[in-house]
Amino acid sequence: MTRVDFTPDNIELWICNYKRGDVIDKFTRQWMNSFDFERVNVITNNSSVTIDNFGDDIKSKVKIWNNVMRHDDAIGPIVQNFNQAYVHTFLSGKQYCICSHDNMLITKGWDTIIKETDYDYYSAPQGDQIHLMSRKGFDTFGWWDERYATNGNHELDYIVRALRKDIGRNRASIVDYHGWHGWPVDAKFDGTDISTPVVRTGHPQFGNGFPYLRWNDVGLDKYWQRENRGHLPEWLPGKSTWNDRKWNHLPPNDITNFINGPTQEEIDWYPWSKLYSKLY
């Protein structure tokens, strides 16, 4: 099959930036060199990053979205960026929304995978670093949880909820390099074998024996890769209070949490948009 509607006029790319003004031009060019985007949206979560951080030759294709209500010392929540990217993308009538961190390595060829497969939600290589959501996929997988006030566990929360919804549907393709520890070799959910997507060979950092997730893997982590950890932006520890309440003081991808699901109901964060009409 060929996905005929995956065209530049039907896609929005959103780069979530913090203080990395020194590398944002280089990173934006990686995306531009890999696909003919009509424009690249950059959400600047710190006032130090402006359009002046970009070369004159690409300024016309970059749209800056200044997150002016976020304090410069805040470290989250990035989930607001994702949800608002969905709002702007899907209310404009476009069918595909890509959200990306600003510290990734992008290689040509990823779009061929998207065009030649038919999943509605793609995520790689770890957590929320890069994901692509289709309008149809949003109807299934919904909003990110904005109750995660600082960054951390929000990405596993979303991935676990997406996986639980995807059992029997197979509309998601997810690679996640986080540790998926403690999953039994015969793990089942609603009678479905869920053990095989947790693989124990070939982790790019920790090697064989380290369990991580490859759910309906299509190989996107070869094209969307993590930058060297030494180049990651400043990180401050965040409280896990909300995650403790929602997932019983354990990571969302704990096998017991996966089987039982979250203890808190999800929220339609933007009901006025009428984008998500289903109950979670």
N, C-alpha and C positions, 0 to 999 in steps of 0.2 A: 504494500500500500504506500501511497505518497500523500503526505499532509499538504494539500494544495493551498490552504489558507494561512500557512506560516510564512507570511510575507512582511516586508518592512513596515507597510502601512497598517499592519494589524497587530503590532507588537510594541510594548513599552518596556524599556530597560531602566531600572532604578538602582543607582549605586548609593549605598549608605555610607557616608563619610563622617569621621570624627575630627581628629586634628591632623590628619595626614596630608596637609596641603602640599608638601614637598614631593609626593609621589602620585597625587591624584591625576595629573595630566598623563603620566606614563601609563597608569592603570587604565584610564578611560580609552586611550589609544589601543590598548590590547583588545578591548571589546569592539571598538570601531574597525580594527583590522580583521576581525574574525567574522563580521557580519555587517551588511549595509543598513545599519539602523538609520531611521529618519532623524532621530535625535537621541541623545543620552541624557537622562534625568539624574541629577546629582543632589541628594538630600544632604545638606551640610548641617550636621548636628553640633557644630562649633563655629562661632562667628569669625574665627581666624581664616576659614576657607571661603574664598570668593571666586568670581569668574576670572579674576586676575591671576589665579593659579594655573590657568590654561593658556596654551599657545594661541596666538591670533588666528592661526590656520584652522582651528577646530572650535573656536568660541561660538560660531554661528550654529553649531550642531549640539551645543551643550546648554541645557536649561538648569539653572540653579534654583533649588527650592530651599530657602533658608528656614530652618526650624527655629524661628525666632522666639518661641515661647519656652524652649528648653534652655536651662541655665548652662553656661559653658563648662561647669564642673560636673554636670550630670553624666552618668555612664549608661543611661538607658531611660525608658525601655525601647529597644530597637523594634519590638513588635508593633509599635505604633507606626513606624516607618512602613512596615510591610502591609499592614491593614489599610493605611491611607494610600499606598501605591495601588492596592486593589481597587479602592474607591475611584481614584482618578482614571485608572486604566479601563475598568469595566463600564463605568458610567459614560466614558467617551465612545463606547461601542467597540473598542478593540478587544480581541479575544485572548491575548497572551500577555502575561505580566512576568518579567524576570526581575528578581531582587538579588543583589550581590553585595557582599562586603567589599571593601576597597583595598584588600591585601591579598588578592588572588592572582594566579597565573592562568591566563586564558589562551588556548591554542585553537587554531582554525580546525573546523570539522565537527564541532559540537552540534551545529544546526542540521547537519545531515542526519545525525541520530534522531533528532526531534522529528524531522520530516518523514523518516522511514519507520518510526514507531508510533503508537497511538495512545500512549498514556496521557493522563490529564494533569498529573503533578509529578515533577521530576525534582530530585534534590541530591546534591553531591558537592564536595566529597565528605563533609562533616557538618552535622547540625544544620544551622541556618546560613552557612557560608554562601551558597548559591542555590536558589530554587527557581523553578519555572512553574507557574500556575496558569492553567487555561480557565476560561470563563466557566466551562462545563465542570472542570475540576473544583472550582470554588463552590459550586452548588453542592458538591459532595463533602469537601473537607473544611470549608468555612473559615472563620476568622482565627487569628492568633490571639492568645489570651493576654490582654493588656494589664492584667493584675500582677504580672511579673514586673515589678517596678524597677528592678535592675537586671542587667543581662546575666543569664545563667539559669539553666534548666528549662527556659522557655522553649528552646529548640527541641529538646527531648520530649517535652510535653506535647508539642505539635506533632512530632513524628510518631509518637506512640498513639495518639488519638487518630492520626491518619491511618496507621497500620490497622488499628482495630476496626475502622470503617472499611478498610480495603479488603478484608478477608472475604473471599468469595466474589469480589468485584474485579480485582487486578487492574485498577486504574492508576496506580501509583508506582513509580520507579524510584527507589531510595537507596543511596549508599551513605552509610554513616560510620565514620571512623571512631566514634566514641566506643568505650568498652561496654559490650553487652554481656556482662558477667552473670553467671549463675543460671543460664538457660539450660534445662535438661535436654539430653539428646533426643528425647521423645516428647518434647513440648507440644501441646495441642491447645487450640482455642476454638470453642464451639465445634469440636470434632475435626478441625482442620489441622494438619501438621504445620507447625510454625517453627520447627527447629532448624530446617535447612537454610533459611535466609541468614541465620547467624553463623558466619564462617570463621574458621580458626587458622586460616593460612593466608600469607601474603599481606599482612598489615604493613603499610608503607613506613611506619615509624618503629613499631614494636615487633614486627616479624611474625613468624609462625607461632601458634599457640595463643595469640591474643584475639579474643572473640569480638567481632564487629559485624555490622549489618550490611547485607547485600540483598535487597528485596526487589525482585523483578529487575535485576541489574542489566543496564544496557551499555555500560562502559563510559559514562560521562565523566567519571573521575580521572580519566586519561586526558581530558580536555579542560576540565575545571579543577585546578590544583591549588593547594595551600601554598602561600608564600612561606619562606623560611621563618620559623618561629621567632628568630631574633629581630624580625622587622614588624612584629605585631604592635598595635597601638598600646598605649598605657592602659593598665588594667588595675582596677580596685576591687577588693572583695565586696560582694553584695550579700545581703541577708537572704536566707532561704525560707523565711517565714511562710510565704504564700505556698511555695512548693511543699513544705512540710504539711500544711493543712490539706492541700489538694491530693497529695500522693503519700500520705502516711509516713512522713519523715524518711522517705527513701527516694532514690532516683525514679523518674517516671518509667524508665525501661527495666526496672526490676520485674522479674517474671510474675511475681504475685500482683504487682500493680497492673501489668499488662492484662492479666486474666480478669482481674476485678474491675479495672477501669478507675477513673478519677472519682474522688468523693464529692466534688463540687460540680454543679451544672455549668455549662458554657453560657455565654452571653452574646446576644446579637449587638455588637458594639456600635453599629451604625444603622439602626433600624430605619432612619429617614431615607437612606439610600435605596431601600427595598431590594438590595442585591441578594440578600440571604434570607429566604422566606421559610426555611425549614427549622424545626426544632432540633437541637443537637441530640 
